[in-house]
Amino acid sequence: MNNPFSLESKTILITGASSGIGKQCAEDCYKLGAKVILLARNEQALKTISKECNGVYYSYDLNNLEGIKALIQQIVLENGPLDGFIHAAGIEKTLPLKNLKPDDYESVYRVNVLSAYEILKHITNKKFRNEHLKIVLIASITSVIGRAGTLAYSSSKGALVSGVKALAVELAPKNITINCVSPGTILTPMMKSFFETLTDEERQKRIQGFPLGLGIPSDISYTCIFLLSNAGRWITGQNFIIDGGYTAL
Ligand SMILES: NC(=O)c1ccc[n+]([C@@H]2O[C@H](COP(=O)([O-])OP(=O)(O)OC[C@H]3O[C@@H](n4cnc5c(N)ncnc54)[C@H](O)[C@@H]3O)[C@@H](O)[C@H]2O)c1
């Protein structure tokens, strides 16, 4: 039987691939047979990870929205058309409403949302993709729950969740699927540095919210693989909340 979860002969672009969830996605997509294209800023980390994954890397700052078209053209010219895309690049900013300035929203939205939409604009062009392109945007449970101090971040993730609904309908006639995966707390470098800002009491409270304990990056990469594989053929416009039971409480 053909393995419906295999990524054999698929070419997958992954942003945020130098660290945490994106790095795990690159490693696991490779193990499932994909050719992986890694994109992030940290060239040294990208070099090491791409070697391990037999992949290629592009060191690029996604704040530069204007350069994305040329970047995608170069990626496809050098690697062929894409079968999958994971947007795992993201930044976090915890500030209460009274301290937030327009620049704070803008910097978070630029990387978390606008860079993804700009990439989508180009990779959905038939010159740059194969017949059944599958897209996964990493959002967050803060797109569906309230947490003080997360307005800039959680509203950016909410924009991804509502955006995939519009795009699922718009892109279905092109045989393109698009979904969000919304992680709970996953122990990655981003989360470890956030945890350092919490008091012991706040940290314990956060951990206790997860009936299955905190997550690990492969809890998210395996969900992405499912959605990028042929098994995900009929799934689009959804937000998969992967949170060890946090939102079940
Ligand atoms: N870790 C968690 O608990 C958690 C929970 C919910 C959602 N998320 C989301 O998962 C995604 C990955 O998070 P992580 O914990 O692995 O974070 P991380 O900090 O370990 O990795 C973030 C990645 O994004 C890349 N990146 C950031 N800004 C960039 C820019 N301007 N240009 C190019 N690349 C850029 C970094 O290079 C890095 O590769 C993020 O979108 C985050 O919001 C994480």
The ligand as an SDF file (V2000), in Angstrom:
LIG
                    3D

 44 48  0  0  0  0  0  0  0  0999 V2000
    6.5080   27.8750   20.9490 N   0  0  0  0  0  0  0  0  0  0  0  0
    5.2470   28.0020   21.2630 C   0  0  0  0  0  0  0  0  0  0  0  0
    4.7940   27.6690   22.3690 O   0  0  0  0  0  0  0  0  0  0  0  0
    4.2750   28.5500   20.2500 C   0  0  0  0  0  0  0  0  0  0  0  0
    2.9150   28.5770   20.5820 C   0  0  0  0  0  0  0  0  0  0  0  0
    2.0180   29.0610   19.6540 C   0  0  0  0  0  0  0  0  0  0  0  0
    2.4550   29.5020   18.4210 C   0  0  0  0  0  0  0  0  0  0  0  0
    3.7850   29.4690   18.1270 N   0  0  0  0  0  0  0  0  0  0  0  0
    4.1900   29.9350   16.7940 C   0  0  0  0  0  0  0  0  0  0  0  0
    5.0170   28.9770   16.1820 O   0  0  0  0  0  0  0  0  0  0  0  0
    5.9470   29.6180   15.3050 C   0  0  0  0  0  0  0  0  0  0  0  0
    7.3540   29.1700   15.6380 C   0  0  0  0  0  0  0  0  0  0  0  0
    7.6300   29.5260   16.9750 O   0  0  0  0  0  0  0  0  0  0  0  0
    8.8900   28.9580   17.7630 P   0  0  0  0  0  0  0  0  0  0  0  0
    8.4730   28.8230   19.1710 O   0  0  0  0  0  0  0  0  0  0  0  0
    9.4630   27.8080   17.0220 O   0  0  0  0  0  0  0  0  0  0  0  0
    9.8450   30.2480   17.6610 O   0  0  0  0  0  0  0  0  0  0  0  0
   11.4250   30.4200   17.4900 P   0  0  0  0  0  0  0  0  0  0  0  0
   11.7310   31.7720   18.0230 O   0  0  0  0  0  0  0  0  0  0  0  0
   12.1550   29.2450   18.0490 O   0  0  0  0  0  0  0  0  0  0  0  0
   11.5750   30.4310   15.9250 O   0  0  0  0  0  0  0  0  0  0  0  0
   11.0710   31.5060   15.1820 C   0  0  0  0  0  0  0  0  0  0  0  0
   11.6070   31.4170   13.7880 C   0  0  0  0  0  0  0  0  0  0  0  0
   11.0940   32.5230   13.0470 O   0  0  0  0  0  0  0  0  0  0  0  0
   12.1560   33.1290   12.3500 C   0  0  0  0  0  0  0  0  0  0  0  0
   11.9370   34.5610   12.1690 N   0  0  0  0  0  0  0  0  0  0  0  0
   11.5330   35.4650   13.0950 C   0  0  0  0  0  0  0  0  0  0  0  0
   11.5230   36.6970   12.5400 N   0  0  0  0  0  0  0  0  0  0  0  0
   11.9270   36.5570   11.2640 C   0  0  0  0  0  0  0  0  0  0  0  0
   12.1490   37.4530   10.1840 C   0  0  0  0  0  0  0  0  0  0  0  0
   11.9820   38.7700   10.3210 N   0  0  0  0  0  0  0  0  0  0  0  0
   12.5790   36.9540    9.0020 N   0  0  0  0  0  0  0  0  0  0  0  0
   12.7910   35.6440    8.8410 C   0  0  0  0  0  0  0  0  0  0  0  0
   12.5940   34.7350    9.8160 N   0  0  0  0  0  0  0  0  0  0  0  0
   12.1790   35.1930   11.0000 C   0  0  0  0  0  0  0  0  0  0  0  0
   13.3960   32.9080   13.2060 C   0  0  0  0  0  0  0  0  0  0  0  0
   14.5560   33.0200   12.4050 O   0  0  0  0  0  0  0  0  0  0  0  0
   13.1270   31.4810   13.7000 C   0  0  0  0  0  0  0  0  0  0  0  0
   13.5790   30.5820   12.7060 O   0  0  0  0  0  0  0  0  0  0  0  0
    5.7470   31.1330   15.5000 C   0  0  0  0  0  0  0  0  0  0  0  0
    4.9080   31.5960   14.4750 O   0  0  0  0  0  0  0  0  0  0  0  0
    5.0270   31.2170   16.8430 C   0  0  0  0  0  0  0  0  0  0  0  0
    4.2290   32.3510   16.9280 O   0  0  0  0  0  0  0  0  0  0  0  0
    4.7070   29.0080   19.0120 C   0  0  0  0  0  0  0  0  0  0  0  0
  1  2  1  0
  2  3  2  0
  2  4  1  0
  4  5  1  0
  4 44  2  0
  5  6  2  0
  6  7  1  0
  7  8  2  0
  8  9  1  0
  8 44  1  0
  9 10  1  0
  9 42  1  0
 10 11  1  0
 11 12  1  0
 11 40  1  0
 12 13  1  0
 13 14  1  0
 14 15  2  0
 14 16  1  0
 14 17  1  0
 17 18  1  0
 18 19  2  0
 18 20  1  0
 18 21  1  0
 21 22  1  0
 22 23  1  0
 23 24  1  0
 23 38  1  0
 24 25  1  0
 25 26  1  0
 25 36  1  0
 26 27  1  0
 26 35  1  0
 27 28  2  0
 28 29  1  0
 29 30  1  0
 29 35  2  0
 30 31  1  0
 30 32  2  0
 32 33  1  0
 33 34  2  0
 34 35  1  0
 36 37  1  0
 36 38  1  0
 38 39  1  0
 40 41  1  0
 40 42  1  0
 42 43  1  0
M  CHG  2   8   1  16  -1
M  END
$$$$
